[in-house]
Amino acid sequence: MECGLYHPQNEEIIILTYNNNWEKKIKYVEKRYSSFMDSYVVFCYEIDLIEKGPIKLYLDDERVIDTIIQEAINNNYIDLSNYYPQDAMDSII
């Protein structure tokens, strides 16, 4: 997938979660390349908090990044437990 903005096909919200422990409502996702991290990043823009900045998902494997975006587009759902061994948001929420 190319870098850019991606919206769900049905124009509904995307649910971002980690093993159903918490839930964030995402309006759209964006794929970018981070030269700082030397990898691709998925930016998740929350519906109510777009002005606060996105949630950033860093992974070294671009194929996994593309899978996350496809999951958001097609299923309106991203479960981060499928991609990360620990819940990094647990300490933030």
PDB file of N, CA, C and O in Angstrom:
ATOM      1  N   MET A   1       0.850  -1.176   0.000  1.00  0.00           N
ATOM      2  CA  MET A   1       0.000   0.000   0.000  1.00  0.00           C
ATOM      3  C   MET A   1       0.892   1.234   0.000  1.00  0.00           C
ATOM      4  O   MET A   1       1.988   1.235   0.561  1.00  0.00           O
ATOM      5  N   GLU A   2       0.410   2.244  -0.620  1.00  0.00           N
ATOM      6  CA  GLU A   2       1.126   3.512  -0.681  1.00  0.00           C
ATOM      7  C   GLU A   2       0.924   4.304   0.611  1.00  0.00           C
ATOM      8  O   GLU A   2      -0.029   4.065   1.353  1.00  0.00           O
ATOM      9  N   CYS A   3       1.813   5.228   0.866  1.00  0.00           N
ATOM     10  CA  CYS A   3       1.621   6.153   1.984  1.00  0.00           C
ATOM     11  C   CYS A   3       0.433   7.046   1.656  1.00  0.00           C
ATOM     12  O   CYS A   3       0.259   7.456   0.509  1.00  0.00           O
ATOM     13  N   GLY A   4      -0.380   7.347   2.654  1.00  0.00           N
ATOM     14  CA  GLY A   4      -1.540   8.202   2.452  1.00  0.00           C
ATOM     15  C   GLY A   4      -2.612   7.929   3.485  1.00  0.00           C
ATOM     16  O   GLY A   4      -2.425   7.135   4.407  1.00  0.00           O
ATOM     17  N   LEU A   5      -3.756   8.612   3.312  1.00  0.00           N
ATOM     18  CA  LEU A   5      -4.900   8.476   4.218  1.00  0.00           C
ATOM     19  C   LEU A   5      -5.796   7.345   3.760  1.00  0.00           C
ATOM     20  O   LEU A   5      -5.987   7.128   2.563  1.00  0.00           O
ATOM     21  N   TYR A   6      -6.349   6.619   4.740  1.00  0.00           N
ATOM     22  CA  TYR A   6      -7.257   5.518   4.444  1.00  0.00           C
ATOM     23  C   TYR A   6      -8.477   5.609   5.354  1.00  0.00           C
ATOM     24  O   TYR A   6      -8.354   5.721   6.574  1.00  0.00           O
ATOM     25  N   HIS A   7      -9.658   5.559   4.735  1.00  0.00           N
ATOM     26  CA  HIS A   7     -10.936   5.597   5.446  1.00  0.00           C
ATOM     27  C   HIS A   7     -11.616   4.240   5.286  1.00  0.00           C
ATOM     28  O   HIS A   7     -11.367   3.541   4.304  1.00  0.00           O
ATOM     29  N   PRO A   8     -12.465   3.859   6.229  1.00  0.00           N
ATOM     30  CA  PRO A   8     -13.204   2.602   6.079  1.00  0.00           C
ATOM     31  C   PRO A   8     -14.082   2.634   4.830  1.00  0.00           C
ATOM     32  O   PRO A   8     -14.591   3.689   4.453  1.00  0.00           O
ATOM     33  N   GLN A   9     -14.256   1.494   4.198  1.00  0.00           N
ATOM     34  CA  GLN A   9     -15.064   1.420   2.979  1.00  0.00           C
ATOM     35  C   GLN A   9     -16.510   1.834   3.221  1.00  0.00           C
ATOM     36  O   GLN A   9     -17.132   2.440   2.348  1.00  0.00           O
ATOM     37  N   ASN A  10     -17.046   1.517   4.381  1.00  0.00           N
ATOM     38  CA  ASN A  10     -18.448   1.831   4.664  1.00  0.00           C
ATOM     39  C   ASN A  10     -18.621   3.180   5.364  1.00  0.00           C
ATOM     40  O   ASN A  10     -19.723   3.518   5.794  1.00  0.00           O
ATOM     41  N   GLU A  11     -17.545   3.943   5.478  1.00  0.00           N
ATOM     42  CA  GLU A  11     -17.579   5.297   6.041  1.00  0.00           C
ATOM     43  C   GLU A  11     -17.983   5.348   7.516  1.00  0.00           C
ATOM     44  O   GLU A  11     -18.363   6.409   8.013  1.00  0.00           O
ATOM     45  N   GLU A  12     -17.905   4.222   8.218  1.00  0.00           N
ATOM     46  CA  GLU A  12     -18.189   4.202   9.650  1.00  0.00           C
ATOM     47  C   GLU A  12     -16.888   4.365  10.412  1.00  0.00           C
ATOM     48  O   GLU A  12     -15.826   4.522   9.810  1.00  0.00           O
ATOM     49  N   ILE A  13     -16.968   4.329  11.738  1.00  0.00           N
ATOM     50  CA  ILE A  13     -15.761   4.492  12.554  1.00  0.00           C
ATOM     51  C   ILE A  13     -14.958   3.189  12.609  1.00  0.00           C
ATOM     52  O   ILE A  13     -15.477   2.107  12.333  1.00  0.00           O
ATOM     53  N   ILE A  14     -13.698   3.319  12.968  1.00  0.00           N
ATOM     54  CA  ILE A  14     -12.813   2.179  13.181  1.00  0.00           C
ATOM     55  C   ILE A  14     -12.638   2.034  14.693  1.00  0.00           C
ATOM     56  O   ILE A  14     -12.388   3.019  15.388  1.00  0.00           O
ATOM     57  N   ILE A  15     -12.766   0.828  15.191  1.00  0.00           N
ATOM     58  CA  ILE A  15     -12.529   0.558  16.604  1.00  0.00           C
ATOM     59  C   ILE A  15     -11.102   0.061  16.749  1.00  0.00           C
ATOM     60  O   ILE A  15     -10.713  -0.924  16.122  1.00  0.00           O
ATOM     61  N   LEU A  16     -10.323   0.743  17.578  1.00  0.00           N
ATOM     62  CA  LEU A  16      -8.958   0.351  17.910  1.00  0.00           C
ATOM     63  C   LEU A  16      -8.986  -0.187  19.331  1.00  0.00           C
ATOM     64  O   LEU A  16      -9.508   0.474  20.229  1.00  0.00           O
ATOM     65  N   THR A  17      -8.435  -1.375  19.549  1.00  0.00           N
ATOM     66  CA  THR A  17      -8.473  -2.001  20.863  1.00  0.00           C
ATOM     67  C   THR A  17      -7.229  -2.855  21.079  1.00  0.00           C
ATOM     68  O   THR A  17      -6.474  -3.125  20.145  1.00  0.00           O
ATOM     69  N   TYR A  18      -7.036  -3.264  22.295  1.00  0.00           N
ATOM     70  CA  TYR A  18      -6.036  -4.284  22.611  1.00  0.00           C
ATOM     71  C   TYR A  18      -6.742  -5.360  23.410  1.00  0.00           C
ATOM     72  O   TYR A  18      -6.984  -5.199  24.606  1.00  0.00           O
ATOM     73  N   ASN A  19      -7.072  -6.460  22.745  1.00  0.00           N
ATOM     74  CA  ASN A  19      -7.714  -7.608  23.383  1.00  0.00           C
ATOM     75  C   ASN A  19      -8.971  -7.197  24.152  1.00  0.00           C
ATOM     76  O   ASN A  19      -9.263  -7.759  25.208  1.00  0.00           O
ATOM     77  N   ASN A  20      -9.696  -6.242  23.641  1.00  0.00           N
ATOM     78  CA  ASN A  20     -10.933  -5.720  24.234  1.00  0.00           C
ATOM     79  C   ASN A  20     -10.757  -5.136  25.630  1.00  0.00           C
ATOM     80  O   ASN A  20     -11.729  -5.036  26.377  1.00  0.00           O
ATOM     81  N   ASN A  21      -9.538  -4.748  25.997  1.00  0.00           N
ATOM     82  CA  ASN A  21      -9.301  -4.127  27.297  1.00  0.00           C
ATOM     83  C   ASN A  21      -9.708  -2.661  27.323  1.00  0.00           C
ATOM     84  O   ASN A  21     -10.080  -2.137  28.373  1.00  0.00           O
ATOM     85  N   TRP A  22      -9.640  -2.004  26.188  1.00  0.00           N
ATOM     86  CA  TRP A  22     -10.031  -0.606  26.036  1.00  0.00           C
ATOM     87  C   TRP A  22     -10.444  -0.409  24.582  1.00  0.00           C
ATOM     88  O   TRP A  22     -10.243  -1.292  23.749  1.00  0.00           O
ATOM     89  N   GLU A  23     -11.014   0.736  24.286  1.00  0.00           N
ATOM     90  CA  GLU A  23     -11.519   0.995  22.945  1.00  0.00           C
ATOM     91  C   GLU A  23     -11.334   2.469  22.587  1.00  0.00           C
ATOM     92  O   GLU A  23     -11.663   3.352  23.378  1.00  0.00           O
ATOM     93  N   LYS A  24     -10.815   2.722  21.410  1.00  0.00           N
ATOM     94  CA  LYS A  24     -10.692   4.077  20.872  1.00  0.00           C
ATOM     95  C   LYS A  24     -11.447   4.132  19.553  1.00  0.00           C
ATOM     96  O   LYS A  24     -11.385   3.193  18.759  1.00  0.00           O
ATOM     97  N   LYS A  25     -12.157   5.225  19.318  1.00  0.00           N
ATOM     98  CA  LYS A  25     -12.898   5.406  18.070  1.00  0.00           C
ATOM     99  C   LYS A  25     -12.036   6.212  17.106  1.00  0.00           C
ATOM    100  O   LYS A  25     -11.672   7.355  17.384  1.00  0.00           O
ATOM    101  N   ILE A  26     -11.715   5.602  15.971  1.00  0.00           N
ATOM    102  CA  ILE A  26     -10.808   6.179  14.986  1.00  0.00           C
ATOM    103  C   ILE A  26     -11.590   6.605  13.750  1.00  0.00           C
ATOM    104  O   ILE A  26     -12.427   5.860  13.241  1.00  0.00           O
ATOM    105  N   LYS A  27     -11.307   7.798  13.282  1.00  0.00           N
ATOM    106  CA  LYS A  27     -11.985   8.308  12.086  1.00  0.00           C
ATOM    107  C   LYS A  27     -11.309   7.803  10.811  1.00  0.00           C
ATOM    108  O   LYS A  27     -11.984   7.396   9.865  1.00  0.00           O
ATOM    109  N   TYR A  28      -9.977   7.830  10.789  1.00  0.00           N
ATOM    110  CA  TYR A  28      -9.226   7.337   9.642  1.00  0.00           C
ATOM    111  C   TYR A  28      -7.799   7.032  10.073  1.00  0.00           C
ATOM    112  O   TYR A  28      -7.360   7.437  11.150  1.00  0.00           O
ATOM    113  N   VAL A  29      -7.083   6.312   9.216  1.00  0.00           N
ATOM    114  CA  VAL A  29      -5.682   5.978   9.477  1.00  0.00           C
ATOM    115  C   VAL A  29      -4.829   6.537   8.345  1.00  0.00           C
ATOM    116  O   VAL A  29      -5.311   6.796   7.242  1.00  0.00           O
ATOM    117  N   GLU A  30      -3.556   6.712   8.650  1.00  0.00           N
ATOM    118  CA  GLU A  30      -2.618   7.242   7.665  1.00  0.00           C
ATOM    119  C   GLU A  30      -1.331   6.430   7.721  1.00  0.00           C
ATOM    120  O   GLU A  30      -0.808   6.147   8.800  1.00  0.00           O
ATOM    121  N   LYS A  31      -0.830   6.061   6.558  1.00  0.00           N
ATOM    122  CA  LYS A  31       0.459   5.367   6.487  1.00  0.00           C
ATOM    123  C   LYS A  31       1.521   6.382   6.112  1.00  0.00           C
ATOM    124  O   LYS A  31       1.370   7.130   5.145  1.00  0.00           O
ATOM    125  N   ARG A  32       2.611   6.403   6.895  1.00  0.00           N
ATOM    126  CA  ARG A  32       3.742   7.294   6.635  1.00  0.00           C
ATOM    127  C   ARG A  32       5.040   6.518   6.810  1.00  0.00           C
ATOM    128  O   ARG A  32       5.070   5.441   7.405  1.00  0.00           O
ATOM    129  N   TYR A  33       6.108   7.094   6.277  1.00  0.00           N
ATOM    130  CA  TYR A  33       7.435   6.549   6.515  1.00  0.00           C
ATOM    131  C   TYR A  33       8.143   7.448   7.513  1.00  0.00           C
ATOM    132  O   TYR A  33       8.177   8.667   7.343  1.00  0.00           O
ATOM    133  N   SER A  34       8.706   6.853   8.550  1.00  0.00           N
ATOM    134  CA  SER A  34       9.434   7.600   9.570  1.00  0.00           C
ATOM    135  C   SER A  34      10.923   7.393   9.350  1.00  0.00           C
ATOM    136  O   SER A  34      11.441   6.299   9.574  1.00  0.00           O
ATOM    137  N   SER A  35      11.610   8.433   8.914  1.00  0.00           N
ATOM    138  CA  SER A  35      13.058   8.319   8.741  1.00  0.00           C
ATOM    139  C   SER A  35      13.749   8.212  10.102  1.00  0.00           C
ATOM    140  O   SER A  35      14.819   7.613  10.211  1.00  0.00           O
ATOM    141  N   PHE A  36      13.144   8.786  11.127  1.00  0.00           N
ATOM    142  CA  PHE A  36      13.689   8.702  12.479  1.00  0.00           C
ATOM    143  C   PHE A  36      13.714   7.249  12.969  1.00  0.00           C
ATOM    144  O   PHE A  36      14.708   6.783  13.525  1.00  0.00           O
ATOM    145  N   MET A  37      12.595   6.546  12.748  1.00  0.00           N
ATOM    146  CA  MET A  37      12.495   5.150  13.181  1.00  0.00           C
ATOM    147  C   MET A  37      12.950   4.182  12.087  1.00  0.00           C
ATOM    148  O   MET A  37      13.092   2.985  12.338  1.00  0.00           O
ATOM    149  N   ASP A  38      13.175   4.690  10.894  1.00  0.00           N
ATOM    150  CA  ASP A  38      13.564   3.882   9.731  1.00  0.00           C
ATOM    151  C   ASP A  38      12.555   2.760   9.485  1.00  0.00           C
ATOM    152  O   ASP A  38      12.926   1.616   9.220  1.00  0.00           O
ATOM    153  N   SER A  39      11.268   3.114   9.580  1.00  0.00           N
ATOM    154  CA  SER A  39      10.201   2.148   9.335  1.00  0.00           C
ATOM    155  C   SER A  39       8.904   2.896   9.018  1.00  0.00           C
ATOM    156  O   SER A  39       8.824   4.119   9.128  1.00  0.00           O
ATOM    157  N   TYR A  40       7.910   2.131   8.627  1.00  0.00           N
ATOM    158  CA  TYR A  40       6.600   2.721   8.363  1.00  0.00           C
ATOM    159  C   TYR A  40       5.816   2.842   9.656  1.00  0.00           C
ATOM    160  O   TYR A  40       6.062   2.123  10.624  1.00  0.00           O
ATOM    161  N   VAL A  41       4.867   3.768   9.651  1.00  0.00           N
ATOM    162  CA  VAL A  41       4.053   4.064  10.820  1.00  0.00           C
ATOM    163  C   VAL A  41       2.604   4.173  10.390  1.00  0.00           C
ATOM    164  O   VAL A  41       2.309   4.692   9.313  1.00  0.00           O
ATOM    165  N   VAL A  42       1.695   3.684  11.228  1.00  0.00           N
ATOM    166  CA  VAL A  42       0.268   3.919  11.020  1.00  0.00           C
ATOM    167  C   VAL A  42      -0.148   4.967  12.047  1.00  0.00           C
ATOM    168  O   VAL A  42       0.014   4.769  13.251  1.00  0.00           O
ATOM    169  N   PHE A  43      -0.682   6.074  11.563  1.00  0.00           N
ATOM    170  CA  PHE A  43      -1.225   7.113  12.429  1.00  0.00           C
ATOM    171  C   PHE A  43      -2.731   6.887  12.508  1.00  0.00           C
ATOM    172  O   PHE A  43      -3.399   6.811  11.478  1.00  0.00           O
ATOM    173  N   CYS A  44      -3.267   6.779  13.714  1.00  0.00           N
ATOM    174  CA  CYS A  44      -4.696   6.571  13.936  1.00  0.00           C
ATOM    175  C   CYS A  44      -5.277   7.853  14.532  1.00  0.00           C
ATOM    176  O   CYS A  44      -4.901   8.267  15.629  1.00  0.00           O
ATOM    177  N   TYR A  45      -6.188   8.466  13.802  1.00  0.00           N
ATOM    178  CA  TYR A  45      -6.767   9.739  14.231  1.00  0.00           C
ATOM    179  C   TYR A  45      -8.106   9.494  14.918  1.00  0.00           C
ATOM    180  O   TYR A  45      -9.079   9.078  14.290  1.00  0.00           O
ATOM    181  N   GLU A  46      -8.132   9.760  16.217  1.00  0.00           N
ATOM    182  CA  GLU A  46      -9.359   9.583  16.991  1.00  0.00           C
ATOM    183  C   GLU A  46     -10.401  10.609  16.579  1.00  0.00           C
ATOM    184  O   GLU A  46     -10.066  11.734  16.206  1.00  0.00           O
ATOM    185  N   ILE A  47     -11.646  10.221  16.647  1.00  0.00           N
ATOM    186  CA  ILE A  47     -12.747  11.092  16.236  1.00  0.00           C
ATOM    187  C   ILE A  47     -12.770  12.381  17.043  1.00  0.00           C
ATOM    188  O   ILE A  47     -12.835  13.468  16.468  1.00  0.00           O
ATOM    189  N   ASP A  48     -12.719  12.276  18.359  1.00  0.00           N
ATOM    190  CA  ASP A  48     -12.874  13.449  19.214  1.00  0.00           C
ATOM    191  C   ASP A  48     -11.569  14.152  19.534  1.00  0.00           C
ATOM    192  O   ASP A  48     -11.589  15.252  20.086  1.00  0.00           O
ATOM    193  N   LEU A  49     -10.427  13.546  19.201  1.00  0.00           N
ATOM    194  CA  LEU A  49      -9.147  14.089  19.630  1.00  0.00           C
ATOM    195  C   LEU A  49      -8.186  14.349  18.470  1.00  0.00           C
ATOM    196  O   LEU A  49      -6.971  14.271  18.653  1.00  0.00           O
ATOM    197  N   ILE A  50      -8.702  14.653  17.296  1.00  0.00           N
ATOM    198  CA  ILE A  50      -7.849  14.866  16.132  1.00  0.00           C
ATOM    199  C   ILE A  50      -6.853  15.999  16.384  1.00  0.00           C
ATOM    200  O   ILE A  50      -5.710  15.927  15.932  1.00  0.00           O
ATOM    201  N   GLU A  51      -7.273  17.036  17.094  1.00  0.00           N
ATOM    202  CA  GLU A  51      -6.376  18.170  17.351  1.00  0.00           C
ATOM    203  C   GLU A  51      -5.256  17.815  18.334  1.00  0.00           C
ATOM    204  O   GLU A  51      -4.245  18.517  18.377  1.00  0.00           O
ATOM    205  N   LYS A  52      -5.408  16.741  19.126  1.00  0.00           N
ATOM    206  CA  LYS A  52      -4.384  16.344  20.091  1.00  0.00           C
ATOM    207  C   LYS A  52      -3.269  15.531  19.456  1.00  0.00           C
ATOM    208  O   LYS A  52      -2.232  15.320  20.085  1.00  0.00           O
ATOM    209  N   GLY A  53      -3.449  15.085  18.271  1.00  0.00           N
ATOM    210  CA  GLY A  53      -2.451  14.263  17.607  1.00  0.00           C
ATOM    211  C   GLY A  53      -2.872  12.808  17.554  1.00  0.00           C
ATOM    212  O   GLY A  53      -3.700  12.368  18.351  1.00  0.00           O
ATOM    213  N   PRO A  54      -2.313  12.070  16.629  1.00  0.00           N
ATOM    214  CA  PRO A  54      -2.724  10.689  16.413  1.00  0.00           C
ATOM    215  C   PRO A  54      -2.040   9.699  17.350  1.00  0.00           C
ATOM    216  O   PRO A  54      -1.031  10.010  17.982  1.00  0.00           O
ATOM    217  N   ILE A  55      -2.607   8.515  17.422  1.00  0.00           N
ATOM    218  CA  ILE A  55      -1.964   7.369  18.048  1.00  0.00           C
ATOM    219  C   ILE A  55      -1.054   6.778  16.977  1.00  0.00           C
ATOM    220  O   ILE A  55      -1.487   6.555  15.846  1.00  0.00           O
ATOM    221  N   LYS A  56       0.204   6.525  17.328  1.00  0.00           N
ATOM    222  CA  LYS A  56       1.175   6.054  16.337  1.00  0.00           C
ATOM    223  C   LYS A  56       1.508   4.587  16.577  1.00  0.00           C
ATOM    224  O   LYS A  56       1.850   4.185  17.688  1.00  0.00           O
ATOM    225  N   LEU A  57       1.400   3.800  15.515  1.00  0.00           N
ATOM    226  CA  LEU A  57       1.715   2.381  15.570  1.00  0.00           C
ATOM    227  C   LEU A  57       2.964   2.124  14.740  1.00  0.00           C
ATOM    228  O   LEU A  57       2.932   2.227  13.514  1.00  0.00           O
ATOM    229  N   TYR A  58       4.056   1.791  15.402  1.00  0.00           N
ATOM    230  CA  TYR A  58       5.331   1.531  14.734  1.00  0.00           C
ATOM    231  C   TYR A  58       5.556   0.027  14.623  1.00  0.00           C
ATOM    232  O   TYR A  58       5.397  -0.712  15.595  1.00  0.00           O
ATOM    233  N   LEU A  59       5.925  -0.410  13.438  1.00  0.00           N
ATOM    234  CA  LEU A  59       6.316  -1.803  13.204  1.00  0.00           C
ATOM    235  C   LEU A  59       7.370  -1.826  12.114  1.00  0.00           C
ATOM    236  O   LEU A  59       7.322  -1.028  11.178  1.00  0.00           O
ATOM    237  N   ASP A  60       8.313  -2.731  12.234  1.00  0.00           N
ATOM    238  CA  ASP A  60       9.392  -2.814  11.252  1.00  0.00           C
ATOM    239  C   ASP A  60       8.965  -3.462   9.940  1.00  0.00           C
ATOM    240  O   ASP A  60       9.568  -3.190   8.902  1.00  0.00           O
ATOM    241  N   ASP A  61       7.961  -4.296   9.961  1.00  0.00           N
ATOM    242  CA  ASP A  61       7.531  -5.040   8.782  1.00  0.00           C
ATOM    243  C   ASP A  61       6.405  -4.293   8.067  1.00  0.00           C
ATOM    244  O   ASP A  61       5.305  -4.153   8.602  1.00  0.00           O
ATOM    245  N   GLU A  62       6.688  -3.818   6.859  1.00  0.00           N
ATOM    246  CA  GLU A  62       5.688  -3.051   6.106  1.00  0.00           C
ATOM    247  C   GLU A  62       4.460  -3.901   5.783  1.00  0.00           C
ATOM    248  O   GLU A  62       3.350  -3.376   5.699  1.00  0.00           O
ATOM    249  N   ARG A  63       4.648  -5.196   5.604  1.00  0.00           N
ATOM    250  CA  ARG A  63       3.497  -6.072   5.312  1.00  0.00           C
ATOM    251  C   ARG A  63       2.516  -6.081   6.482  1.00  0.00           C
ATOM    252  O   ARG A  63       1.303  -6.123   6.273  1.00  0.00           O
ATOM    253  N   VAL A  64       3.026  -6.043   7.693  1.00  0.00           N
ATOM    254  CA  VAL A  64       2.154  -6.012   8.870  1.00  0.00           C
ATOM    255  C   VAL A  64       1.432  -4.669   8.941  1.00  0.00           C
ATOM    256  O   VAL A  64       0.245  -4.615   9.264  1.00  0.00           O
ATOM    257  N   ILE A  65       2.142  -3.594   8.641  1.00  0.00           N
ATOM    258  CA  ILE A  65       1.512  -2.258   8.589  1.00  0.00           C
ATOM    259  C   ILE A  65       0.348  -2.278   7.596  1.00  0.00           C
ATOM    260  O   ILE A  65      -0.739  -1.783   7.893  1.00  0.00           O
ATOM    261  N   ASP A  66       0.588  -2.854   6.418  1.00  0.00           N
ATOM    262  CA  ASP A  66      -0.463  -2.929   5.399  1.00  0.00           C
ATOM    263  C   ASP A  66      -1.636  -3.791   5.863  1.00  0.00           C
ATOM    264  O   ASP A  66      -2.787  -3.495   5.542  1.00  0.00           O
ATOM    265  N   THR A  67      -1.351  -4.850   6.611  1.00  0.00           N
ATOM    266  CA  THR A  67      -2.412  -5.700   7.154  1.00  0.00           C
ATOM    267  C   THR A  67      -3.273  -4.923   8.150  1.00  0.00           C
ATOM    268  O   THR A  67      -4.497  -5.055   8.145  1.00  0.00           O
ATOM    269  N   ILE A  68      -2.654  -4.128   8.989  1.00  0.00           N
ATOM    270  CA  ILE A  68      -3.397  -3.292   9.939  1.00  0.00           C
ATOM    271  C   ILE A  68      -4.312  -2.326   9.195  1.00  0.00           C
ATOM    272  O   ILE A  68      -5.472  -2.152   9.569  1.00  0.00           O
ATOM    273  N   ILE A  69      -3.799  -1.709   8.156  1.00  0.00           N
ATOM    274  CA  ILE A  69      -4.605  -0.759   7.376  1.00  0.00           C
ATOM    275  C   ILE A  69      -5.762  -1.474   6.686  1.00  0.00           C
ATOM    276  O   ILE A  69      -6.886  -0.971   6.670  1.00  0.00           O
ATOM    277  N   GLN A  70      -5.488  -2.651   6.115  1.00  0.00           N
ATOM    278  CA  GLN A  70      -6.558  -3.428   5.463  1.00  0.00           C
ATOM    279  C   GLN A  70      -7.636  -3.820   6.461  1.00  0.00           C
ATOM    280  O   GLN A  70      -8.825  -3.777   6.145  1.00  0.00           O
ATOM    281  N   GLU A  71      -7.225  -4.199   7.661  1.00  0.00           N
ATOM    282  CA  GLU A  71      -8.181  -4.545   8.715  1.00  0.00           C
ATOM    283  C   GLU A  71      -9.067  -3.345   9.051  1.00  0.00           C
ATOM    284  O   GLU A  71     -10.274  -3.493   9.243  1.00  0.00           O
ATOM    285  N   ALA A  72      -8.471  -2.176   9.121  1.00  0.00           N
ATOM    286  CA  ALA A  72      -9.231  -0.949   9.401  1.00  0.00           C
ATOM    287  C   ALA A  72     -10.202  -0.631   8.271  1.00  0.00           C
ATOM    288  O   ALA A  72     -11.357  -0.287   8.521  1.00  0.00           O
ATOM    289  N   ILE A  73      -9.744  -0.743   7.044  1.00  0.00           N
ATOM    290  CA  ILE A  73     -10.575  -0.419   5.879  1.00  0.00           C
ATOM    291  C   ILE A  73     -11.739  -1.399   5.733  1.00  0.00           C
ATOM    292  O   ILE A  73     -12.887  -0.992   5.553  1.00  0.00           O
ATOM    293  N   ASN A  74     -11.431  -2.681   5.810  1.00  0.00           N
ATOM    294  CA  ASN A  74     -12.425  -3.715   5.515  1.00  0.00           C
ATOM    295  C   ASN A  74     -13.311  -4.090   6.686  1.00  0.00           C
ATOM    296  O   ASN A  74     -14.491  -4.385   6.497  1.00  0.00           O
ATOM    297  N   ASN A  75     -12.758  -4.084   7.908  1.00  0.00           N
ATOM    298  CA  ASN A  75     -13.501  -4.592   9.069  1.00  0.00           C
ATOM    299  C   ASN A  75     -13.860  -3.538  10.097  1.00  0.00           C
ATOM    300  O   ASN A  75     -14.582  -3.830  11.051  1.00  0.00           O
ATOM    301  N   ASN A  76     -13.369  -2.307   9.923  1.00  0.00           N
ATOM    302  CA  ASN A  76     -13.611  -1.235  10.900  1.00  0.00           C
ATOM    303  C   ASN A  76     -13.123  -1.622  12.290  1.00  0.00           C
ATOM    304  O   ASN A  76     -13.708  -1.212  13.291  1.00  0.00           O
ATOM    305  N   TYR A  77     -12.065  -2.401  12.354  1.00  0.00           N
ATOM    306  CA  TYR A  77     -11.618  -2.936  13.634  1.00  0.00           C
ATOM    307  C   TYR A  77     -10.132  -3.247  13.563  1.00  0.00           C
ATOM    308  O   TYR A  77      -9.662  -3.853  12.600  1.00  0.00           O
ATOM    309  N   ILE A  78      -9.394  -2.831  14.587  1.00  0.00           N
ATOM    310  CA  ILE A  78      -7.981  -3.180  14.712  1.00  0.00           C
ATOM    311  C   ILE A  78      -7.764  -3.654  16.139  1.00  0.00           C
ATOM    312  O   ILE A  78      -7.946  -2.892  17.088  1.00  0.00           O
ATOM    313  N   ASP A  79      -7.376  -4.912  16.288  1.00  0.00           N
ATOM    314  CA  ASP A  79      -7.022  -5.436  17.601  1.00  0.00           C
ATOM    315  C   ASP A  79      -5.502  -5.525  17.661  1.00  0.00           C
ATOM    316  O   ASP A  79      -4.896  -6.383  17.019  1.00  0.00           O
ATOM    317  N   LEU A  80      -4.903  -4.647  18.422  1.00  0.00           N
ATOM    318  CA  LEU A  80      -3.447  -4.567  18.496  1.00  0.00           C
ATOM    319  C   LEU A  80      -2.808  -5.801  19.125  1.00  0.00           C
ATOM    320  O   LEU A  80      -1.608  -6.017  18.958  1.00  0.00           O
ATOM    321  N   SER A  81      -3.574  -6.609  19.840  1.00  0.00           N
ATOM    322  CA  SER A  81      -3.015  -7.831  20.419  1.00  0.00           C
ATOM    323  C   SER A  81      -2.596  -8.823  19.335  1.00  0.00           C
ATOM    324  O   SER A  81      -1.827  -9.746  19.605  1.00  0.00           O
ATOM    325  N   ASN A  82      -3.093  -8.640  18.119  1.00  0.00           N
ATOM    326  CA  ASN A  82      -2.677  -9.476  16.994  1.00  0.00           C
ATOM    327  C   ASN A  82      -1.282  -9.110  16.486  1.00  0.00           C
ATOM    328  O   ASN A  82      -0.670  -9.880  15.745  1.00  0.00           O
ATOM    329  N   TYR A  83      -0.780  -7.945  16.880  1.00  0.00           N
ATOM    330  CA  TYR A  83       0.471  -7.426  16.329  1.00  0.00           C
ATOM    331  C   TYR A  83       1.540  -7.109  17.377  1.00  0.00           C
ATOM    332  O   TYR A  83       2.727  -7.046  17.055  1.00  0.00           O
ATOM    333  N   TYR A  84       1.126  -6.911  18.618  1.00  0.00           N
ATOM    334  CA  TYR A  84       2.056  -6.532  19.684  1.00  0.00           C
ATOM    335  C   TYR A  84       1.908  -7.488  20.861  1.00  0.00           C
ATOM    336  O   TYR A  84       0.787  -7.829  21.237  1.00  0.00           O
ATOM    337  N   PRO A  85       3.029  -7.930  21.453  1.00  0.00           N
ATOM    338  CA  PRO A  85       2.950  -8.857  22.584  1.00  0.00           C
ATOM    339  C   PRO A  85       2.472  -8.207  23.884  1.00  0.00           C
ATOM    340  O   PRO A  85       1.986  -8.899  24.779  1.00  0.00           O
ATOM    341  N   GLN A  86       2.607  -6.873  23.994  1.00  0.00           N
ATOM    342  CA  GLN A  86       2.184  -6.149  25.203  1.00  0.00           C
ATOM    343  C   GLN A  86       1.324  -4.961  24.814  1.00  0.00           C
ATOM    344  O   GLN A  86       1.399  -4.464  23.691  1.00  0.00           O
ATOM    345  N   ASP A  87       0.517  -4.519  25.746  1.00  0.00           N
ATOM    346  CA  ASP A  87      -0.340  -3.352  25.551  1.00  0.00           C
ATOM    347  C   ASP A  87       0.398  -2.106  26.021  1.00  0.00           C
ATOM    348  O   ASP A  87       0.440  -1.817  27.217  1.00  0.00           O
ATOM    349  N   ALA A  88       0.966  -1.387  25.099  1.00  0.00           N
ATOM    350  CA  ALA A  88       1.701  -0.160  25.423  1.00  0.00           C
ATOM    351  C   ALA A  88       0.754   0.948  25.864  1.00  0.00           C
ATOM    352  O   ALA A  88       1.181   1.863  26.568  1.00  0.00           O
ATOM    353  N   MET A  89      -0.503   0.896  25.477  1.00  0.00           N
ATOM    354  CA  MET A  89      -1.467   1.931  25.842  1.00  0.00           C
ATOM    355  C   MET A  89      -1.925   1.779  27.286  1.00  0.00           C
ATOM    356  O   MET A  89      -2.459   2.725  27.865  1.00  0.00           O
ATOM    357  N   ASP A  90      -1.729   0.630  27.864  1.00  0.00           N
ATOM    358  CA  ASP A  90      -2.200   0.367  29.215  1.00  0.00           C
ATOM    359  C   ASP A  90      -1.715   1.402  30.209  1.00  0.00           C
ATOM    360  O   ASP A  90      -2.457   1.793  31.110  1.00  0.00           O
ATOM    361  N   SER A  91      -0.489   1.848  30.059  1.00  0.00           N
ATOM    362  CA  SER A  91       0.055   2.853  30.971  1.00  0.00           C
ATOM    363  C   SER A  91      -0.381   4.272  30.618  1.00  0.00           C
ATOM    364  O   SER A  91      -0.236   5.188  31.427  1.00  0.00           O
ATOM    365  N   ILE A  92      -0.922   4.454  29.393  1.00  0.00           N
ATOM    366  CA  ILE A  92      -1.327   5.787  28.937  1.00  0.00           C
ATOM    367  C   ILE A  92      -2.780   6.054  29.289  1.00  0.00           C
ATOM    368  O   ILE A  92      -3.137   7.185  29.618  1.00  0.00           O
ATOM    369  N   ILE A  93      -3.619   5.038  29.227  1.00  0.00           N
ATOM    370  CA  ILE A  93      -5.067   5.216  29.403  1.00  0.00           C
ATOM    371  C   ILE A  93      -5.407   5.408  30.858  1.00  0.00           C
ATOM    372  O   ILE A  93      -6.578   5.573  31.201  1.00  0.00           O
TER     373      ILE A  93
END
